[in-house]
Structure formats: C-alpha cells, structure tokens
Amino acid sequence: MANRRETTEPAPTTLDRLRSRLRVLYLGTTPRAVRFQVVMALADLAIIIFFLLGPYFSGGRTYLIVDYIIAALIAFELAARGLLTVSFTRWLTRPMTWVDIAILATLLLPATFSNFAFLRAFRIWSLSQSKVFTLLVKRAGCGEWEDVIRACVNFLTFLFLVTGFVYTTFFYHEAGIDGFIDALYFTVATVTTTGFGDITLPGALGKLTSIVTMIFGISLFVRLAQAIVRPHKVVFPCPQCGLQRHETDAVHCKACGHVLNIPDEGS
C-alpha cells in the first residue's frame, strides 16, 4: 500500500485573522461593514473640518489634544491599508500613501513640518473617491448629480490646497486669521482670473504660483461647467466593448450596438 502523505493547512496566525477582519470591514458590503465605512467617512469629514478651521485656533492644549487624536486615527488607517494590500510595494508607491504620511508628520511634529500642512487638503479629495461617498450620494437621491458633486469636490480641493500653500509660504508671518484670509482671497481672485492686483505674491516663486493657479483653475472651472451642462449618464459597463457610460434610456451600446440591460436607479 502506497504511503499517503497527509496535507494539513497551517493554522491562521493572529495577523491573518486581523487582515481578514479588516478586509471584511473595509471592503465588505454587509450592514456592519457599511456602518463601519460610514463612520470612517464621517471621521474623515470631521478631520477635514478641523483642518479647515485650524488657522482660526491657537496652538492651545485642547488643539494639541485633538491634533494627536487625529494623528492616531490617520496612523491606524495607514496601518490598516498597509495590512489590506496584496503588494506592500504597490501600496507604498501610491501617492495618497505618501500624502497621508506627510499629513501624519505635520500632526506629530507641527513645528518641524508646518510648511507641508497644506497637503491636508488632499483629505477632501480622498473622501470623494471612497465607495461610501458614492453610496451616500445615491441614498440621498443625488445619483444623477454625482459627477457634479465630484467636480465641486475637486475644485474645493484645489482651492484649499493652493490657499494652504500660499498661506504657509507667503502669509504665515501675519498674526491671527488675516494671513489665511489674504491667502484665500488671493487664490479665489487668481483662480477666477479676476486679478484685482491688491494682493500679489513677491518674487519668482510668487509669479510661478500665480501662473500654475490660473492654468489649473481654468481647467477645473471648465471641468465643473461640463459636469453641470452635459446630459446625465449612468455607469454600466457594456459586456461587449466595455464602454462605461450610457444614456439613462439607452437600449443599445452606442459604440458596438450590443443590447444593454441597464437597471433602474431605484432597483
């Protein structure tokens, strides 16, 4: 009788069980997973509000406590994302990973990395890219305005990103909130190409900042206008050619003519 070798699977380690639980929470569609994702999205929203209101607060004890709580939350999210990834190298090369690391550094060492605090505006954009954002938009009955909302979020991200850079680079020395308001005023005037000229940025860096702001600002304005005026389309990949967007009442794919079966918004 031939010897039969028994194969037994190794018992899952604590790390494997942790990864499994995180995968269910972050990527699952169960009610518990959806609740967790909504809570994380609300936490991100609270973080964004804290970042936007940051210039209005002094560096008091309460501010530092909230600052370190947010740092712990972002560190937890970074660690969770790192455990969920299939390829650690791929996760490490993602731009948002390094943005979160930079944000974490500005929270833990505000005196050393204060010049990079404007990167916190990227949290607005990252929130709009989550599945929970799409779910909440559809549940609110605004599914047909999803592209418009995303375009608005992209514009706000750019607006506060430039405002933060201008503030930390040119107006940080001004006391109180006057510096932040001046930076926001300059950014809005430049993005809209109004150009009042009462506030200008000095030196070559100031001119380059103004040029980049105007170019990207106009592009985002055009993108926002297109999202508002163009007809609403649904996202439904064509089984034949893979075309993603179709008219809401489309029966055939306009690219290949394949018969579509697009479900209703309410189904």
N, C-alpha and C positions, 0 to 999 in steps of 0.2 A: 504494500500500500504506500503510495507516494505521500511524502510528508507535505501537509498543507500548512502554509505559513499564514498565521492569523494577522490581519492588519487592523490595528486599532487607531482611531483618530486621537491626537493629543487633546487633553482637556483644555478648554479655553482659559486663557490667563485673565488676570484682572484687567489688563489693558485691552484685551479683546472684548471683554464684556462692556467696558466703558465705551469703546468705539461703537459697539452695537447699539447701546442706549443712545449715544449722541446721534448716530445715523438715523434712528427712529424719530428722534425729536426734531432734528434739523431738516431731514429730507422726507419724513413720513407725511401722510395725508389723513391720519386718524384724528379724531377730535382732540385728543390730548396733544398731539404734535402741532396741530393748528393753533391751539391755545398757547402753547409754548412759543411758537413763531410770532404770534400776535404780541405776546408780552415782550419778546425781544425787540420787535419793531417799535413798540411804544417806548421801550427803554432807549432805543436809538433816537426816537423823536425827542425825548426828554434831554438826551445828550446834546442834540443839535440846538435846542432852545438854550441850554446852558452855555454852549459855545457862542451863540449869537449875542447873548446878554452879558458875556464875560467882560467886555470892555466897560460896562456900566458899574461893575462891582470892584471894590478894592480887594487887595490880597489879604483879607482878614482870615481869622481862624475858620469860620464857617465855610468860606470859599475854598480854603485848602482841604477841608474835610470832604466836601462834595467833589473836589478835583481828584482826590485819591480814590474815592469810591468809583468814580467814572474810570479811572486808570485800572482799577481791579476788574471792572466789568469788561473793558476792552481787552485786557490781558487774558481773561477767561475765554472770550470769544476767539481771540487769536489762537490760543491753545486748542480749543475745540475744533476750529477749522483745520489746524495742522494735523490733528488726530483723524479727522474725517477724510483727508485727502488720500488718494491712491498713490500718488507720486509726491514725495516731500519736496523734491527738487522743483517740480512744476508749481507747487504751492508757493515755494519760496521766491520764484521768479515772477509771480503775479504782481502787477503794480500796486493793487489795493493792499496787499500784504505789507509792502514797504511803507505805504501811506499810513496804515494802522500802526506800524512800528514807530514811525516818526511822530504820530499823534500821541502815542504812549510815552515817548521820550519827552514831549512838550508838557505832558501832565506830571510826570515824575520829577523832571528837572526843569521847571519853568524858567528859572533864571539863566540856565545854560542854553536851552533851545527855544527861547521865546521868539526868535526870528522865523521859526518854522510853524508857528501857531496857526498861520493862515491855511495850512493844509487840512485843518479840521473841517473846513467847508466841504471837503470830499465826502463826509459822512452823509450829507444831504443827497448826493448822487447815489451813494451805495445803498441807501434806504429805498430809493426809487427802483433799483434793479432787483429787489428781492421778490420772491414769489408771493409773499404776504401782501406786498403793495398791490400787485395785480388782483389778488383775491379780495382785498378790501375795496378796491375801486369798483370791481364788478358787483360786490354785495351792496355797495352804496347806490347801485343803479347808474353808475357813470362809466360803464364799459366802453361806450362809443366815444368817450372823451379821454380815453387812456393815453393816446398819443399826444393830445394837447397838454394833459397834465404832466407827462414825462418831459415834453418840450419846455414847459414852465419850470419844472424842477431843474433841468439842465441850465436854463438861463439864470435861475437863482443861485445855483452852484457856482457858475462862472462869476456872477456879480459879487458874491461874498468872498470868493477866492481872490479876486483882484482887489477887493476892498481890504481884505486881510493883509495881502502883500504890500499894498500901498501904505496901509496904516503902520505895519511893523517896520517898513523901510524908510518912510519919509515923515510920518506924523507921530511916531511913538513918543517923542520927547514932549509933546504937548500934554498939559495936565488935564485931568478929568476926561469927559467924553468928547470934548471938542475935536480932538485929533481923529477919533473914529468917525465922527460926523463929517469932518472935512474929507476924509478918505472915501466915504460912501458918496458924498456929493460929487467929488471929482470923478469917481467911477461911473456914476449914472450919467453925468454930463458928457463923459468921453464915449461911453457905450452908445448913447443915443446920438452921437456926433453933434450935439448942441454946441459945445465948445464956447462957453461963456468967457473963459480966459481969466476969471478972477482968481482961480486956484490952478497953478501949474506945478509940475514936478521938475526939480532942478537937475542939471547935468545930463550926460548922455544916457544914463540908466533911466532917468525920468522920461526922456523922449522915446526910448525904446519901449518902455512900459506903456506909454500912450499909444504908440503905433500898434502893438500887439493887442491892446484892449479894443481899439477901434476895429481892427480886422476881424477878430473873433466875435466881438459884439455884434457886428453887422451880420455875420454868418448865423449866429444864434437867433437874431431877430427874423431873418429870412426863414429859418427852420421853424420857428414858432408860428409865423404867418402861414406857412404851408400847412402845418398841422391843423390850423384853425379853419382854413378855407377849403381844403381838399375834402372830397366825399369820404364818409366813414367806411372803412373796410374791416372785415373780420379776418382773424388769423386762423387759417385752416389749410394745412399743407396738402397740396394736390398729390394723390397717390401715384400719379403717372410721372409728372415732371418736377414735383416738389415746390411749385410756386406757393408762397406763404399767404399772400393777401388777396382777397377776392371781395367783390361787392356783396352786400348782405343778402341780395336776392339772386345771386349767381347760381345757375344750374350747371353750366359747363365752365371748365377752366379756360380762360381767355388765351392762355399760352399754348395748350396742346389739345383742347376740346374734350378732355376727359370729363365724364359725368361726376359731379360733386354731390355730396350728401351733407351739406352744412347744417348743423343743428341750430335750433332757435336759441336766442340769448337766454331765454328763461328755462330751457331744458337742461 
